[in-house]
Amino acid sequence: MGRFLVGAVAVVVGLFVVGAIASWLFHALFGILWYLIIGAVVVGGAVWLYGRAKRSLGTSRNQRRIEAAAATWRQRNR
């Protein structure tokens, strides 16, 4: 009876340790995944805002030159 009790306690403690390690590992992996998702959203939003701001400021001389060159190219290559 003593060996059975020691074996049962060893199994329960082993399952507890394996469960604790698995829980810690999943928490760490999902934490890293969460930070990657947040980082991607922030960087994507910044790129989107930069594009919107750049497009709204596109009335410079250089932008007009680019538009004129594009219009000329479209007329020549119909």
Chimera marker file (.cmm) of the C-alpha trace (Angstrom):
<marker_set name="trace">
<marker id="1" x="0.000" y="0.000" z="0.000" r="1" g="1" b="0" radius="0.5"/>
<marker id="2" x="2.907" y="2.378" z="0.733" r="1" g="1" b="0" radius="0.5"/>
<marker id="3" x="4.413" y="2.028" z="-2.734" r="1" g="1" b="0" radius="0.5"/>
<marker id="4" x="1.041" y="2.718" z="-4.361" r="1" g="1" b="0" radius="0.5"/>
<marker id="5" x="0.605" y="5.905" z="-2.319" r="1" g="1" b="0" radius="0.5"/>
<marker id="6" x="4.124" y="7.115" z="-3.158" r="1" g="1" b="0" radius="0.5"/>
<marker id="7" x="3.566" y="6.304" z="-6.840" r="1" g="1" b="0" radius="0.5"/>
<marker id="8" x="0.204" y="8.090" z="-6.907" r="1" g="1" b="0" radius="0.5"/>
<marker id="9" x="1.672" y="11.179" z="-5.208" r="1" g="1" b="0" radius="0.5"/>
<marker id="10" x="4.600" y="11.129" z="-7.671" r="1" g="1" b="0" radius="0.5"/>
<marker id="11" x="2.169" y="11.000" z="-10.622" r="1" g="1" b="0" radius="0.5"/>
<marker id="12" x="0.095" y="13.884" z="-9.232" r="1" g="1" b="0" radius="0.5"/>
<marker id="13" x="3.192" y="16.007" z="-8.543" r="1" g="1" b="0" radius="0.5"/>
<marker id="14" x="4.576" y="15.165" z="-11.990" r="1" g="1" b="0" radius="0.5"/>
<marker id="15" x="1.323" y="16.176" z="-13.674" r="1" g="1" b="0" radius="0.5"/>
<marker id="16" x="1.283" y="19.399" z="-11.669" r="1" g="1" b="0" radius="0.5"/>
<marker id="17" x="4.864" y="20.258" z="-12.680" r="1" g="1" b="0" radius="0.5"/>
<marker id="18" x="4.235" y="19.453" z="-16.350" r="1" g="1" b="0" radius="0.5"/>
<marker id="19" x="1.017" y="21.479" z="-16.288" r="1" g="1" b="0" radius="0.5"/>
<marker id="20" x="2.762" y="24.440" z="-14.664" r="1" g="1" b="0" radius="0.5"/>
<marker id="21" x="5.565" y="24.375" z="-17.238" r="1" g="1" b="0" radius="0.5"/>
<marker id="22" x="3.073" y="24.066" z="-20.111" r="1" g="1" b="0" radius="0.5"/>
<marker id="23" x="0.993" y="26.914" z="-18.717" r="1" g="1" b="0" radius="0.5"/>
<marker id="24" x="4.068" y="29.132" z="-18.393" r="1" g="1" b="0" radius="0.5"/>
<marker id="25" x="5.198" y="28.243" z="-21.933" r="1" g="1" b="0" radius="0.5"/>
<marker id="26" x="1.803" y="28.949" z="-23.504" r="1" g="1" b="0" radius="0.5"/>
<marker id="27" x="1.547" y="32.213" z="-21.597" r="1" g="1" b="0" radius="0.5"/>
<marker id="28" x="4.990" y="33.276" z="-22.813" r="1" g="1" b="0" radius="0.5"/>
<marker id="29" x="4.288" y="32.310" z="-26.430" r="1" g="1" b="0" radius="0.5"/>
<marker id="30" x="0.894" y="34.003" z="-26.536" r="1" g="1" b="0" radius="0.5"/>
<marker id="31" x="2.386" y="37.054" z="-24.839" r="1" g="1" b="0" radius="0.5"/>
<marker id="32" x="5.008" y="37.319" z="-27.560" r="1" g="1" b="0" radius="0.5"/>
<marker id="33" x="2.349" y="36.782" z="-30.224" r="1" g="1" b="0" radius="0.5"/>
<marker id="34" x="0.195" y="39.502" z="-28.649" r="1" g="1" b="0" radius="0.5"/>
<marker id="35" x="3.079" y="41.998" z="-28.713" r="1" g="1" b="0" radius="0.5"/>
<marker id="36" x="3.812" y="41.131" z="-32.345" r="1" g="1" b="0" radius="0.5"/>
<marker id="37" x="0.184" y="41.764" z="-33.296" r="1" g="1" b="0" radius="0.5"/>
<marker id="38" x="0.116" y="45.085" z="-31.442" r="1" g="1" b="0" radius="0.5"/>
<marker id="39" x="3.406" y="46.108" z="-33.082" r="1" g="1" b="0" radius="0.5"/>
<marker id="40" x="2.114" y="45.220" z="-36.545" r="1" g="1" b="0" radius="0.5"/>
<marker id="41" x="-1.051" y="47.247" z="-35.977" r="1" g="1" b="0" radius="0.5"/>
<marker id="42" x="0.922" y="50.260" z="-34.767" r="1" g="1" b="0" radius="0.5"/>
<marker id="43" x="3.408" y="50.125" z="-37.659" r="1" g="1" b="0" radius="0.5"/>
<marker id="44" x="0.630" y="49.573" z="-40.202" r="1" g="1" b="0" radius="0.5"/>
<marker id="45" x="-1.323" y="52.500" z="-38.803" r="1" g="1" b="0" radius="0.5"/>
<marker id="46" x="1.748" y="54.712" z="-38.932" r="1" g="1" b="0" radius="0.5"/>
<marker id="47" x="2.403" y="53.769" z="-42.564" r="1" g="1" b="0" radius="0.5"/>
<marker id="48" x="-1.228" y="54.445" z="-43.425" r="1" g="1" b="0" radius="0.5"/>
<marker id="49" x="-1.173" y="57.840" z="-41.675" r="1" g="1" b="0" radius="0.5"/>
<marker id="50" x="2.105" y="58.741" z="-43.392" r="1" g="1" b="0" radius="0.5"/>
<marker id="51" x="0.607" y="57.897" z="-46.780" r="1" g="1" b="0" radius="0.5"/>
<marker id="52" x="-2.498" y="59.950" z="-46.064" r="1" g="1" b="0" radius="0.5"/>
<marker id="53" x="-0.433" y="62.934" z="-44.926" r="1" g="1" b="0" radius="0.5"/>
<marker id="54" x="1.883" y="62.671" z="-47.909" r="1" g="1" b="0" radius="0.5"/>
<marker id="55" x="-1.040" y="62.461" z="-50.303" r="1" g="1" b="0" radius="0.5"/>
<marker id="56" x="-2.748" y="65.467" z="-48.713" r="1" g="1" b="0" radius="0.5"/>
<marker id="57" x="0.434" y="67.542" z="-49.026" r="1" g="1" b="0" radius="0.5"/>
<marker id="58" x="0.886" y="66.608" z="-52.682" r="1" g="1" b="0" radius="0.5"/>
<marker id="59" x="0.424" y="70.132" z="-54.067" r="1" g="1" b="0" radius="0.5"/>
<marker id="60" x="4.113" y="70.980" z="-54.297" r="1" g="1" b="0" radius="0.5"/>
<marker id="61" x="5.930" y="71.943" z="-57.475" r="1" g="1" b="0" radius="0.5"/>
<marker id="62" x="7.515" y="68.536" z="-57.654" r="1" g="1" b="0" radius="0.5"/>
<marker id="63" x="4.121" y="66.814" z="-57.429" r="1" g="1" b="0" radius="0.5"/>
<marker id="64" x="2.770" y="68.980" z="-60.259" r="1" g="1" b="0" radius="0.5"/>
<marker id="65" x="5.812" y="68.060" z="-62.372" r="1" g="1" b="0" radius="0.5"/>
<marker id="66" x="5.221" y="64.374" z="-61.728" r="1" g="1" b="0" radius="0.5"/>
<marker id="67" x="1.552" y="64.687" z="-62.646" r="1" g="1" b="0" radius="0.5"/>
<marker id="68" x="2.398" y="66.593" z="-65.843" r="1" g="1" b="0" radius="0.5"/>
<marker id="69" x="4.966" y="63.970" z="-66.835" r="1" g="1" b="0" radius="0.5"/>
<marker id="70" x="2.451" y="61.192" z="-66.173" r="1" g="1" b="0" radius="0.5"/>
<marker id="71" x="-0.184" y="62.960" z="-68.264" r="1" g="1" b="0" radius="0.5"/>
<marker id="72" x="2.291" y="63.403" z="-71.116" r="1" g="1" b="0" radius="0.5"/>
<marker id="73" x="3.266" y="59.738" z="-70.919" r="1" g="1" b="0" radius="0.5"/>
<marker id="74" x="-0.395" y="58.684" z="-71.006" r="1" g="1" b="0" radius="0.5"/>
<marker id="75" x="-1.050" y="60.850" z="-74.078" r="1" g="1" b="0" radius="0.5"/>
<marker id="76" x="1.932" y="59.433" z="-75.955" r="1" g="1" b="0" radius="0.5"/>
<marker id="77" x="1.158" y="55.808" z="-75.107" r="1" g="1" b="0" radius="0.5"/>
<marker id="78" x="-2.501" y="55.533" z="-76.021" r="1" g="1" b="0" radius="0.5"/>
<link id1="1" id2="2" r="1" g="1" b="0" radius="0.2"/>
<link id1="2" id2="3" r="1" g="1" b="0" radius="0.2"/>
<link id1="3" id2="4" r="1" g="1" b="0" radius="0.2"/>
<link id1="4" id2="5" r="1" g="1" b="0" radius="0.2"/>
<link id1="5" id2="6" r="1" g="1" b="0" radius="0.2"/>
<link id1="6" id2="7" r="1" g="1" b="0" radius="0.2"/>
<link id1="7" id2="8" r="1" g="1" b="0" radius="0.2"/>
<link id1="8" id2="9" r="1" g="1" b="0" radius="0.2"/>
<link id1="9" id2="10" r="1" g="1" b="0" radius="0.2"/>
<link id1="10" id2="11" r="1" g="1" b="0" radius="0.2"/>
<link id1="11" id2="12" r="1" g="1" b="0" radius="0.2"/>
<link id1="12" id2="13" r="1" g="1" b="0" radius="0.2"/>
<link id1="13" id2="14" r="1" g="1" b="0" radius="0.2"/>
<link id1="14" id2="15" r="1" g="1" b="0" radius="0.2"/>
<link id1="15" id2="16" r="1" g="1" b="0" radius="0.2"/>
<link id1="16" id2="17" r="1" g="1" b="0" radius="0.2"/>
<link id1="17" id2="18" r="1" g="1" b="0" radius="0.2"/>
<link id1="18" id2="19" r="1" g="1" b="0" radius="0.2"/>
<link id1="19" id2="20" r="1" g="1" b="0" radius="0.2"/>
<link id1="20" id2="21" r="1" g="1" b="0" radius="0.2"/>
<link id1="21" id2="22" r="1" g="1" b="0" radius="0.2"/>
<link id1="22" id2="23" r="1" g="1" b="0" radius="0.2"/>
<link id1="23" id2="24" r="1" g="1" b="0" radius="0.2"/>
<link id1="24" id2="25" r="1" g="1" b="0" radius="0.2"/>
<link id1="25" id2="26" r="1" g="1" b="0" radius="0.2"/>
<link id1="26" id2="27" r="1" g="1" b="0" radius="0.2"/>
<link id1="27" id2="28" r="1" g="1" b="0" radius="0.2"/>
<link id1="28" id2="29" r="1" g="1" b="0" radius="0.2"/>
<link id1="29" id2="30" r="1" g="1" b="0" radius="0.2"/>
<link id1="30" id2="31" r="1" g="1" b="0" radius="0.2"/>
<link id1="31" id2="32" r="1" g="1" b="0" radius="0.2"/>
<link id1="32" id2="33" r="1" g="1" b="0" radius="0.2"/>
<link id1="33" id2="34" r="1" g="1" b="0" radius="0.2"/>
<link id1="34" id2="35" r="1" g="1" b="0" radius="0.2"/>
<link id1="35" id2="36" r="1" g="1" b="0" radius="0.2"/>
<link id1="36" id2="37" r="1" g="1" b="0" radius="0.2"/>
<link id1="37" id2="38" r="1" g="1" b="0" radius="0.2"/>
<link id1="38" id2="39" r="1" g="1" b="0" radius="0.2"/>
<link id1="39" id2="40" r="1" g="1" b="0" radius="0.2"/>
<link id1="40" id2="41" r="1" g="1" b="0" radius="0.2"/>
<link id1="41" id2="42" r="1" g="1" b="0" radius="0.2"/>
<link id1="42" id2="43" r="1" g="1" b="0" radius="0.2"/>
<link id1="43" id2="44" r="1" g="1" b="0" radius="0.2"/>
<link id1="44" id2="45" r="1" g="1" b="0" radius="0.2"/>
<link id1="45" id2="46" r="1" g="1" b="0" radius="0.2"/>
<link id1="46" id2="47" r="1" g="1" b="0" radius="0.2"/>
<link id1="47" id2="48" r="1" g="1" b="0" radius="0.2"/>
<link id1="48" id2="49" r="1" g="1" b="0" radius="0.2"/>
<link id1="49" id2="50" r="1" g="1" b="0" radius="0.2"/>
<link id1="50" id2="51" r="1" g="1" b="0" radius="0.2"/>
<link id1="51" id2="52" r="1" g="1" b="0" radius="0.2"/>
<link id1="52" id2="53" r="1" g="1" b="0" radius="0.2"/>
<link id1="53" id2="54" r="1" g="1" b="0" radius="0.2"/>
<link id1="54" id2="55" r="1" g="1" b="0" radius="0.2"/>
<link id1="55" id2="56" r="1" g="1" b="0" radius="0.2"/>
<link id1="56" id2="57" r="1" g="1" b="0" radius="0.2"/>
<link id1="57" id2="58" r="1" g="1" b="0" radius="0.2"/>
<link id1="58" id2="59" r="1" g="1" b="0" radius="0.2"/>
<link id1="59" id2="60" r="1" g="1" b="0" radius="0.2"/>
<link id1="60" id2="61" r="1" g="1" b="0" radius="0.2"/>
<link id1="61" id2="62" r="1" g="1" b="0" radius="0.2"/>
<link id1="62" id2="63" r="1" g="1" b="0" radius="0.2"/>
<link id1="63" id2="64" r="1" g="1" b="0" radius="0.2"/>
<link id1="64" id2="65" r="1" g="1" b="0" radius="0.2"/>
<link id1="65" id2="66" r="1" g="1" b="0" radius="0.2"/>
<link id1="66" id2="67" r="1" g="1" b="0" radius="0.2"/>
<link id1="67" id2="68" r="1" g="1" b="0" radius="0.2"/>
<link id1="68" id2="69" r="1" g="1" b="0" radius="0.2"/>
<link id1="69" id2="70" r="1" g="1" b="0" radius="0.2"/>
<link id1="70" id2="71" r="1" g="1" b="0" radius="0.2"/>
<link id1="71" id2="72" r="1" g="1" b="0" radius="0.2"/>
<link id1="72" id2="73" r="1" g="1" b="0" radius="0.2"/>
<link id1="73" id2="74" r="1" g="1" b="0" radius="0.2"/>
<link id1="74" id2="75" r="1" g="1" b="0" radius="0.2"/>
<link id1="75" id2="76" r="1" g="1" b="0" radius="0.2"/>
<link id1="76" id2="77" r="1" g="1" b="0" radius="0.2"/>
<link id1="77" id2="78" r="1" g="1" b="0" radius="0.2"/>
</marker_set>
